[in-house]
Structure formats: C-alpha cells, structure tokens
Amino acid sequence: MEAPLSKHIRIALSDDLADQVTAQHFGVAPSDPVIVKIFVRKRANDARDLSFRIPDGLDPIDLLDVGCAIDGNSALLSVYAVRETRWDDNHAAYDAVAYVGTSLGQQSCATLTEALALEQRTLVAFLRDKGYQPQFA
C-alpha cells in the first residue's frame, strides 16, 4: 500500500519565478516600488506648496526630519519668498528677495523656480532612498 500524498507540496522557486507567481496571484510584483504622486500648488505669486499622501510604511518622523509638515495622511513642503533689507557699499538700504524651501534650511535661492526645483530634487531623492517612486501629478 502506498503512503497517502501530502496535502501540501513544497516547491523551491527562484526569486524571479517567485515574483512572477506573486504578480499573477496578486496583480503586482513585490519588487515594484510604490508610486508617490507629488502635487505642486500655487499658494501666492511668490510661494508654492509640494504635497503628497504619506505612503504606508513611511515613518512620519522621517518626514519631519527633512522639513515636511504632517497634515493628517498628507505631507507638505513649502517654497516661499523672504524679503529683507540689505545695505549696499554706500550704506544705502535696498529691498532684497530670496526664496527658501522648508527642507533647505538657511539656503536661499535667487528665484522661485530655482528654489522650487531644489526642493523638488530634495524630496525626490528622499523618496527614492526610501524605496518609493515619485511622480509629479
């Protein structure tokens, strides 16, 4: 008499084959990075906000560390103008505008476009380092 067959059969799969089986079963391969859609909103003529929904698995404390504000399940960075009075070599006062971003610290840029691009690159690098795929909506 033969021994009854086991109810479970174990099969060793290569990582590639395991990913294919998982993709067919669940519809998404586990190696596919989670897409994070980033929205740029005009707040004023000289200010922009970058916002995105916080993806599962991303610690909000890490977002605070890079300068994001947390609003429910969303994170927000801002780029804005800072106006200050400066003095020229003849001791005459003049108004100057510098643009800063919330993750840039004390670094300032000469234009809103420059500051916005720098803030976007900082956010994209942060998200990629965490394994997410940033996209601008």
C-alpha positions, 0 to 999 in steps of 0.5 A: 500500500502506498503512503497517502500524498501530502496535502501540501507540496513544497516547491523551491522557486527562484526569486524571479519565478517567485515574483512572477507567481506573486504578480499573477496571484496578486496583480503586482510584483513585490519588487515594484516600488510604490508610486508617490504622486507629488502635487505642486500648488500655487499658494501666492505669486511668490510661494508654492506648496509640494504635497503628497499622501504619506505612503504606508510604511513611511515613518512620519518622523522621517518626514519631519526630519527633512522639513515636511509638515504632517497634515493628517495622511498628507505631507507638505513642503513649502517654497516661499519668498523672504524679503529683507533689507540689505545695505549696499557699499554706500550704506544705502538700504535696498529691498532684497528677495530670496526664496527658501524651501522648508527642507533647505534650511538657511539656503536661499535661492535667487528665484522661485523656480530655482528654489522650487526645483531644489526642493523638488530634487530634495524630496525626490531623492528622499523618496527614492532612498526610501524605496518609493517612486515619485511622480509629479501629478 
